[in-house]
């Protein structure tokens, strides 16, 4: 049965029985120890209000796992970022690190590349888990009408929330994989004859669904619980659906409602609980609105008027709350002898608090910045270039401010090895031309500390030990944003751009966010789509799905015919059907990756075991990821379509042009 789920699909009655074991236990400690399968029968389990509520809880919990993946050296969202202008893979000790994407990413790389969640990527996870999310939503939609004692308004609320969960997953699938199988129900028997449904057909269906969800799902103020799908979240997703299908005026109108008529407002001053950071003597934080805005303890409180929807992720139950190891996975790997001083000593040591003779709270970087291993690292575009506005590096932008403690530069670390003559001095990368860091990919980069710092109470209390690592900060449970008002402004700016690139009010929707961040540089002239996407990069780092958003915008540019910031225009006929690693052509997604990252710049020599000569490549065809071969072979009574440029691509393979036809075919089992 597990094999059936992993190989895609035939989602059937037995899979639902398996899900029932999980759903019916809710968020109790017995969540991972379900009762025997025979105790559950779906018609009984899901036809009760408690069963319905448990099903929705699974949908909600599943959503946050994209951000908070429980793997020791991987965060799922990192894969979204290495397929963008913002990050690259950085685990250079692994030979299978996904850097040479143009050559490594194939439909048949399931076992050694796509399914490797240890240190490389989460592409298979996105395929497998996103279809599980679809299944969870379909379960609610199938059984909601059978729940006794629930009035029509209540049933519609659950329908609308389930539509949101399903639409969110299909927006991701169509952006990551293009044309995919459309599944809208729970079948009584395995189906092995699916056909792919065209991207635009799926987008049309989820747009219709989200229009209904906006009608049926209540405002957050009328809901008893925080963290469930609310009307504001439905409006945000519907706005993205409208943009994707070319209904730009409808998107703008909806975003006007979110911004002007829904009771939200940008946070402009300090609020909530002040968190002083890991060790205030090592890295003091000057309290500011940006720091407060991104503290997990402040994200879902009533005082935060910017939150549209957040995902609760705090508490003692391992079943419901998942660690987010941001400070382990996304911070530089500096605590070894490959970061040295001018006199050849290891620059940074972990000096435990139970060693008072050597411990100095002025230099406790493991608790302040974490024990990073840098599975991923940001690009120089993300840390430097994007912060240049109007040809000026904006020194007052709080989101890029080391002076306040929000941002960490490598020079902010000071040598804490007393055996070095450089003790107490800032780290240096070079000494008279000699490189003092043997692997700058993994060990030398800036960090947006205000976004990624998380309290780690377990390790904070664990100070006794002999391995030299206890007490280091890895990250922790943490509430996270799904949508907030700042993104609504940027989406409205985007809608205005497609309607009229010369609209002078576009800059106002960007500047209001920049003004909140205390920026000196504001936009004054005509704004490009690049300006909008750059502000998204600055404002929504590790909130948005960067790869998905770049591909959605690529589709919008092709559909609208509007130029990008370099004057390129794109067409629906071929923006996603090109190959090669040259500078010209491809999609807007490809252009940003090729221009702003180390992809396609040639091999890089580093002094490390594992991948000592990484060659970062990205192909135009990687606009869409390959449909996993395991899914294609499991569907053995019909043919799923493979994406352009990959082995198995065949443009003659039949696809559904209309979502209604795909839905009608679902009941035809074989």
C-alpha positions in Angstrom: 0.0 0.0 0.0 2.8 2.4 0.9 4.4 1.6 -2.5 1.1 2.4 -4.2 1.0 5.9 -2.6 4.7 6.6 -3.4 4.3 5.6 -7.0 1.6 8.0 -7.4 -1.4 7.1 -7.4 -3.9 4.9 -7.6 -5.6 6.6 -4.7 -8.3 4.3 -3.5 -10.5 3.1 -0.6 -7.6 1.3 1.1 -5.5 4.5 1.1 -8.4 6.3 2.7 -8.6 3.7 5.4 -5.0 4.2 6.1 -5.6 7.9 6.3 -8.4 7.4 8.7 -6.1 5.9 11.3 -4.2 9.2 11.3 -7.1 11.6 11.0 -9.3 10.2 13.7 -6.6 10.6 16.3 -6.4 14.3 15.8 -3.4 15.9 17.5 -3.0 13.6 20.5 0.2 12.1 21.5 -1.0 8.8 20.0 -0.9 10.5 16.6 2.0 8.4 15.4 0.7 5.2 17.1 -2.6 4.6 15.3 -5.1 1.9 16.3 -5.5 -1.2 14.1 -6.8 -0.6 10.6 -9.8 -2.7 11.2 -11.2 -0.3 13.7 -12.0 2.3 11.0 -14.5 2.4 8.2 -14.5 5.6 6.2 -18.3 6.0 5.9 -18.5 5.9 9.7 -15.3 7.8 10.5 -15.8 10.7 8.1 -19.5 11.1 8.5 -19.2 12.6 11.9 -18.3 16.1 12.9 -15.3 15.0 14.9 -14.1 13.0 11.9 -14.5 16.0 9.7 -12.7 18.2 12.1 -9.8 15.7 12.4 -9.6 15.6 8.6 -9.3 19.4 8.4 -6.7 19.3 11.1 -4.6 17.0 9.0 -4.9 19.3 6.0 -3.8 22.3 8.1 -0.9 20.3 9.7 0.2 19.0 6.3 0.4 22.5 4.9 3.0 23.7 7.4 5.2 20.7 6.7 6.4 22.4 3.5 8.2 24.9 5.8 8.8 22.7 8.9 10.0 19.4 7.5 11.1 17.0 10.2 14.5 16.0 8.6 17.8 16.5 10.4 19.6 18.2 7.5 16.8 19.3 5.1 14.0 21.8 4.9 11.6 21.1 2.1 11.3 24.8 1.1 15.0 24.9 0.4 14.3 23.1 -2.9 12.0 25.8 -3.9 14.8 28.3 -3.3 17.6 26.5 -5.1 15.3 26.6 -8.2 15.2 30.4 -8.0 17.4 33.4 -7.9 17.8 33.3 -4.2 19.7 30.1 -3.2 21.9 27.2 -4.3 22.6 23.8 -2.7 25.6 24.1 -0.4 26.3 20.6 1.2 29.6 20.3 -0.6 30.6 17.2 1.3 28.0 15.3 -0.7 28.8 14.1 -4.2 25.1 13.9 -5.1 24.4 17.5 -4.1 21.9 18.8 -6.6 24.0 21.5 -8.2 24.5 20.3 -11.8 20.7 20.4 -12.3 20.8 20.4 -16.1 22.4 16.9 -16.1 21.4 15.4 -12.7 17.6 16.0 -12.9 16.0 13.3 -14.9 12.7 11.4 -14.8 14.5 8.2 -13.7 16.6 9.8 -10.9 13.9 8.9 -8.4 16.0 6.6 -6.2 19.3 8.4 -6.0 18.4 12.1 -6.4 14.7 12.9 -6.2 14.0 10.8 -3.2 17.1 11.8 -1.2 15.9 14.0 1.6 19.1 13.9 3.6 21.1 16.6 1.9 20.1 17.3 -1.7 16.5 18.2 -2.5 12.8 17.6 -1.9 11.5 17.2 -5.5 10.0 13.8 -4.9 8.6 15.0 -1.6 6.8 17.8 -3.4 5.3 15.3 -5.8 4.3 12.7 -3.2 3.3 14.9 -0.4 1.4 17.4 -2.5 -0.8 14.6 -3.9 -1.3 13.5 -0.3 -2.5 17.0 0.5 -4.9 16.7 -2.5 -6.1 13.4 -1.1 -6.8 14.9 2.3 -8.8 17.7 0.8 -10.8 15.3 -1.4 -11.6 13.2 1.6 -13.4 16.2 3.2 -15.2 17.0 -0.1 -16.4 13.4 -0.5 -17.9 13.0 3.0 -19.0 16.5 4.1 -22.5 16.0 2.9 -22.9 12.9 5.0 -22.2 14.6 8.3 -25.4 14.7 10.3 -26.2 17.8 12.4 -24.2 20.2 10.3 -26.2 22.9 8.5 -25.6 24.0 5.0 -23.5 27.0 6.0 -21.3 24.7 8.1 -20.9 22.2 5.3 -20.0 25.1 2.9 -17.4 26.4 5.2 -15.7 23.0 5.2 -16.1 22.7 1.5 -14.5 26.1 1.0 -11.6 25.3 3.3 -11.0 22.0 1.5 -11.1 23.8 -1.8 -8.4 26.1 -0.5 -6.2 23.2 0.5 -6.7 21.5 -2.8 -6.2 24.6 -4.9 -3.0 25.5 -3.0 -1.6 22.1 -3.8 -2.6 22.3 -7.5 -1.2 25.8 -7.9 2.1 24.4 -6.6 1.9 21.3 -8.8 1.1 23.2 -12.0 4.0 25.6 -11.3 6.5 23.0 -10.5 5.5 20.2 -12.9 3.2 21.8 -15.5 0.6 19.4 -16.8 -0.3 16.8 -14.2 -3.0 14.3 -13.4 -6.1 15.9 -11.9 -7.6 14.0 -9.0 -10.8 15.4 -7.5 -12.4 12.5 -5.6 -11.7 9.4 -3.6 -12.1 6.2 -5.7 -13.4 2.8 -4.5 -10.7 0.9 -6.5 -7.3 1.6 -8.0 -7.2 3.7 -11.2 -4.3 3.0 -13.5 -5.4 4.9 -16.6 -5.0 8.6 -15.7 -4.1 11.1 -18.3 -2.4 14.4 -17.6 -4.6 17.5 -17.5 -3.3 20.7 -19.0 -2.0 23.4 -16.7 -4.5 26.0 -17.7 -7.4 23.7 -17.3 -6.4 22.9 -13.7 -6.0 26.7 -13.1 -9.5 27.3 -14.4 -10.9 24.7 -12.0 -9.2 25.9 -8.9 -10.2 29.5 -9.8 -13.8 28.4 -9.8 -13.3 26.5 -6.6 -11.7 29.5 -4.9 -14.5 31.8 -6.0 -16.9 29.5 -4.0 -14.5 29.4 -1.1 -14.4 33.2 -0.8 -18.2 33.1 -0.5 -18.3 30.3 2.0 -15.4 30.6 4.4 -15.8 33.2 7.2 -13.5 36.0 8.2 -10.9 35.3 10.8 -12.7 37.6 13.3 -15.8 35.3 13.1 -13.8 32.1 13.7 -13.0 30.6 17.1 -9.6 29.2 16.1 -6.5 30.8 14.7 -4.5 29.0 12.0 -7.4 27.5 10.0 -8.2 28.7 6.5 -10.1 32.0 6.6 -11.7 34.3 4.0 -8.6 36.5 3.8 -6.5 33.5 2.8 -9.0 32.4 0.3 -9.0 35.9 -1.3 -5.2 35.8 -1.5 -5.1 32.5 -3.2 -7.9 33.5 -5.6 -6.0 36.6 -6.5 -3.1 34.5 -7.5 -5.4 32.2 -9.5 -6.8 35.3 -11.3 -3.3 36.5 -12.1 -2.3 33.0 -13.4 -5.3 32.8 -15.8 -5.0 36.4 -17.0 -7.9 38.0 -15.1 -5.8 40.9 -14.0 -8.6 43.3 -13.3 -10.4 40.8 -11.1 -7.2 40.2 -9.2 -6.7 43.9 -8.6 -10.3 44.3 -7.5 -10.0 41.5 -5.0 -6.7 42.8 -3.7 -8.3 46.2 -3.2 -10.8 44.5 -0.9 -8.0 42.8 1.1 -6.0 46.0 1.5 -8.8 48.5 2.0 -11.9 46.7 3.3 -10.8 43.7 5.4 -9.4 45.3 8.6 -5.7 44.5 7.9 -2.9 47.0 8.3 0.9 46.9 8.1 2.6 46.9 11.4 4.5 50.1 11.7 6.1 50.1 15.2 7.3 47.7 17.9 4.7 45.3 19.2 4.2 42.0 21.1 6.9 40.3 23.0 10.6 41.4 22.6 12.9 38.5 22.1 16.5 39.5 22.8 18.0 36.8 20.7 20.2 33.8 21.6 22.9 35.6 23.6 22.5 39.3 23.9 26.0 40.0 25.0 27.4 38.3 21.8 24.8 39.8 19.4 22.6 42.5 20.8 19.3 43.3 19.1 18.1 46.8 18.9 14.3 46.4 19.0 12.6 47.3 15.8 9.3 46.6 14.0 11.0 44.2 11.5 12.5 42.1 14.3 9.2 42.0 16.2 7.2 41.2 13.1 9.1 38.0 12.5 9.3 36.6 16.0 7.2 33.5 16.1 5.6 34.5 19.3 4.2 37.6 17.7 3.0 36.2 14.4 -0.5 35.1 15.4 -1.3 37.5 18.3 -4.3 39.8 18.0 -2.0 42.9 18.0 -0.5 41.8 14.7 -2.9 43.3 12.2 -0.8 42.3 9.2 -1.3 38.6 9.5 -3.9 37.2 7.0 -3.2 33.6 7.8 -0.5 31.9 9.8 0.4 28.4 10.7 0.6 27.5 14.4 3.6 25.4 15.2 4.4 25.6 18.9 3.8 23.3 21.8 4.9 20.1 23.6 3.2 17.5 21.4 5.6 16.1 18.8 2.5 14.9 16.9 1.2 18.4 16.2 4.3 20.5 16.2 7.4 20.1 14.0 10.9 21.5 14.6 12.1 24.1 12.1 15.8 23.7 12.0 16.5 27.0 10.3 19.6 27.8 12.3 21.1 24.4 11.5 20.3 24.2 7.8 20.4 27.8 6.6 23.4 29.3 8.5 27.1 29.0 7.5 29.2 26.0 8.6 31.9 27.8 10.5 32.8 25.8 13.6 35.8 23.8 12.1 39.3 24.5 11.0 38.3 25.4 7.5 37.6 28.9 8.7 41.0 30.1 9.9 42.8 33.2 11.3 45.8 34.9 9.8 48.0 32.9 12.2 46.6 29.6 11.0 44.3 28.8 14.0 40.7 27.7 13.9 38.8 31.0 14.1 35.6 29.9 15.9 35.1 27.5 18.7 32.1 26.2 20.6 33.0 26.9 24.2 30.4 25.4 26.4 28.7 27.2 29.2 29.7 24.4 31.7 33.4 25.4 31.1 33.5 28.7 33.0 37.3 29.0 32.7 37.0 29.4 29.0 33.4 30.5 28.4 32.9 34.1 27.4 29.4 35.4 26.8 30.8 38.0 24.4 31.7 35.3 21.9 29.0 32.6 22.2 28.2 32.3 18.5 26.6 28.8 18.7 23.8 30.2 20.8 23.6 33.5 19.0 23.8 32.2 15.4 23.4 28.5 15.7 25.5 25.5 14.7 24.9 25.8 11.0 25.7 23.1 8.4 24.5 25.2 5.3 22.5 22.6 3.4 21.6 25.6 1.3 23.2 29.0 1.0 21.9 32.3 -0.4 23.2 33.7 -3.7 25.1 37.0 -3.8 22.1 38.5 -5.4 20.0 37.6 -2.3 22.6 39.0 0.1 23.9 42.0 -1.8 22.7 42.9 -5.3 18.9 42.9 -4.5 19.5 45.5 -1.8 20.7 48.0 -4.3 17.8 50.3 -5.3 18.2 53.4 -7.5 21.8 52.4 -7.9 22.4 52.8 -4.2 22.9 50.2 -1.4 20.1 51.3 0.9 21.9 51.5 4.3 18.8 52.2 6.4 16.7 49.2 5.2 16.0 47.4 8.5 15.7 44.1 6.6 19.4 44.3 5.7 20.7 46.0 8.9 23.6 44.5 10.9 23.5 47.6 13.1 20.2 46.6 14.6 21.1 42.9 14.7 18.6 41.9 12.0 21.3 40.8 9.5 24.5 38.9 9.9 27.6 39.5 7.8 30.6 37.2 8.2 32.7 40.1 9.4 30.2 40.3 12.4 31.7 37.1 13.8 34.8 37.8 16.0 37.6 35.3 16.5 36.8 33.5 19.8 39.9 31.2 19.9 42.1 32.6 22.7 45.1 30.7 21.2 45.0 33.1 18.2 46.7 36.5 18.1 43.5 37.6 16.3 41.3 36.9 19.3 38.4 39.4 19.5 38.9 40.7 15.9 36.4 40.3 13.0 36.8 37.3 10.7 38.7 38.0 7.5 38.3 36.2 4.2 41.7 37.1 2.9 45.2 37.8 4.3 47.5 39.4 1.7 45.7 37.5 -1.0 45.6 34.2 0.9 42.2 32.7 1.2 41.4 31.9 4.9 38.3 29.9 4.2 38.7 26.7 2.2 35.0 26.4 1.2 33.3 29.8 0.8 30.2 28.1 -0.7 29.3 26.5 2.6 31.2 28.6 5.1 31.0 32.3 4.0 27.7 34.0 3.5 25.3 36.6 5.0 22.2 35.5 6.8 18.8 37.4 7.3 18.9 36.7 11.0 15.6 38.4 11.7 13.8 35.9 9.6 15.5 32.7 10.6 16.5 33.1 14.3 14.4 30.7 16.5 14.6 30.0 20.2 15.8 26.5 20.9 14.7 25.8 24.5 15.8 22.1 24.4 19.4 22.9 23.5 19.4 26.1 25.6 18.8 23.8 28.6 21.3 21.2 27.5 24.7 22.6 28.6 26.4 19.6 30.0 28.2 17.2 27.7 31.5 16.2 26.1 30.8 16.5 22.4 31.2 20.3 22.3 27.9 20.7 20.5 25.4 20.6 23.3 23.7 23.9 24.0 24.1 25.0 20.3 21.0 26.5 18.7 19.4 24.5 15.8 16.0 26.1 15.6 12.7 25.0 17.1 8.9 24.9 16.9 7.7 28.2 15.5 4.5 29.8 14.1 5.0 30.9 10.5 3.2 33.2 8.1 1.3 31.8 5.1 -0.1 35.2 4.0 0.3 38.7 5.3 -0.7 42.1 4.0 2.7 43.0 2.6 2.3 40.4 0.0 -1.2 41.7 -1.0 0.4 45.1 -1.8 3.0 43.4 -4.0 0.4 41.3 -5.8 -1.6 44.4 -6.5 1.5 46.1 -7.9 1.9 43.0 -10.2 -1.7 43.1 -11.3 -1.4 46.8 -12.1 1.7 46.1 -14.1 -0.1 43.6 -16.4 -3.0 46.0 -16.8 -0.8 49.1 -17.5 2.9 49.1 -16.9 2.9 52.9 -16.8 0.5 53.1 -13.9 2.2 55.6 -11.5 0.5 54.0 -8.5 2.5 50.8 -8.9 5.4 52.3 -7.1 3.1 53.3 -4.2 2.3 49.7 -3.4 6.1 48.9 -3.2 7.1 52.1 -1.4 4.6 51.6 1.4 6.5 48.4 2.3 9.9 50.1 1.9 8.8 53.0 4.1 7.8 50.6 6.9 11.3 49.1 6.7 12.8 52.6 7.1 14.3 52.6 3.6 15.9 55.8 2.3 15.6 54.7 -1.3 12.1 54.8 -2.7 10.8 54.2 -6.2 10.1 57.4 -8.1 9.8 56.6 -11.8 8.3 53.7 -13.8 8.4 50.4 -12.0 9.4 47.2 -13.8 8.3 43.6 -13.1 11.9 43.1 -11.9 11.4 45.8 -9.2 8.3 44.1 -8.0 10.0 40.7 -7.9 13.0 42.2 -6.1 10.8 43.6 -3.4 9.2 40.2 -3.0 12.7 38.8 -2.5 13.5 41.4 0.1 10.2 41.2 2.0 9.0 37.6 1.6 12.2 35.6 2.0 11.5 32.1 3.4 7.7 32.9 3.3 6.9 32.7 -0.4 7.5 29.7 -2.5 10.1 31.5 -4.6 10.3 29.0 -7.5 6.5 28.8 -7.7 6.1 32.5 -7.7 8.8 33.1 -10.4 7.1 30.5 -12.6 3.7 32.0 -12.0 5.0 35.4 -13.0 6.7 33.7 -16.0 3.3 32.5 -17.1 1.7 35.9 -16.5 4.4 37.6 -18.6 3.9 35.1 -21.4 0.1 35.5 -21.2 0.1 39.3 -21.0 2.9 40.0 -23.4 4.4 42.6 -21.0 8.2 42.9 -21.1 10.5 42.0 -18.3 13.0 44.4 -16.8 15.5 43.7 -19.7 12.9 44.3 -22.4 12.4 40.5 -23.2 8.9 39.4 -24.1 7.6 35.8 -23.9 4.9 33.8 -25.6 2.6 31.0 -24.3 3.7 28.8 -27.3 7.3 28.4 -26.2 8.3 30.1 -23.0 8.3 26.7 -21.3 9.5 24.6 -24.2 13.1 25.6 -24.7 16.3 23.9 -23.7 20.0 24.7 -23.3 22.0 26.7 -20.8 22.8 29.7 -23.0 22.1 33.3 -22.0 19.4 34.0 -24.6 15.9 32.6 -24.5 14.0 30.6 -22.0 11.4 31.8 -19.5 11.5 34.8 -17.1 12.3 32.2 -14.4 15.3 31.1 -16.4 16.5 34.6 -17.1 16.6 35.5 -13.4 18.4 32.4 -12.5 21.0 32.7 -15.3 21.7 36.4 -14.6 21.6 36.4 -10.8 23.1 33.1 -9.6 26.2 31.0 -9.9 24.3 28.6 -12.3 25.9 28.3 -15.7 29.1 30.1 -14.7 31.4 27.1 -14.8 33.0 24.8 -12.2 34.1 26.1 -8.8 37.2 24.8 -7.1 36.9 24.2 -3.4 39.1 22.4 -0.9 36.8 19.8 0.6 35.9 16.1 0.4 32.8 15.1 -1.5 31.9 17.5 -4.3 35.2 19.3 -4.6 34.6 20.8 -8.0 30.9 21.7 -8.1 29.5 22.8 -11.4 26.2 24.6 -10.9 24.0 24.3 -14.1 20.4 25.0 -14.8 18.7 24.3 -18.1 15.8 26.2 -19.7 13.9 22.9 -19.7 14.1 22.8 -15.9 11.3 25.4 -16.0 9.2 22.3 -15.1 10.6 19.4 -13.1 10.3 16.0 -14.8 7.3 13.9 -14.0 8.8 11.1 -11.9 9.2 7.9 -13.9 7.8 5.9 -11.0 4.4 7.7 -11.4 4.4 7.1 -15.2 5.2 3.4 -14.9 2.6 2.9 -12.1 -0.1 4.4 -14.3 0.3 1.4 -16.7 -3.0 1.5 -18.6 -2.6 5.0 -20.0 0.2 7.4 -20.6 1.0 10.4 -18.5 2.7 13.2 -20.3 6.4 13.8 -19.7 7.6 17.4 -19.7 9.5 19.0 -22.6 13.2 18.2 -22.8 13.2 15.1 -20.6 13.5 11.5 -21.7 10.1 10.3 -22.6 8.7 13.6 -23.8 6.1 13.0 -26.5 4.0 15.9 -27.7 1.5 13.5 -29.2 0.5 12.1 -25.8 -3.2 12.9 -25.2 -4.1 15.3 -22.4 -7.3 16.6 -21.0 -8.0 20.2 -22.4 -10.9 20.7 -20.0 -11.0 20.0 -16.4 -14.6 18.9 -16.6 -13.6 16.0 -19.0 -10.8 14.9 -16.6 -13.3 14.9 -13.7 -15.8 12.9 -15.7 -13.1 10.3 -16.6 -12.1 9.7 -13.0 -15.0 7.2 -12.4 -13.8 5.2 -15.4 -11.4 3.0 -13.5 -9.7 1.0 -16.3 
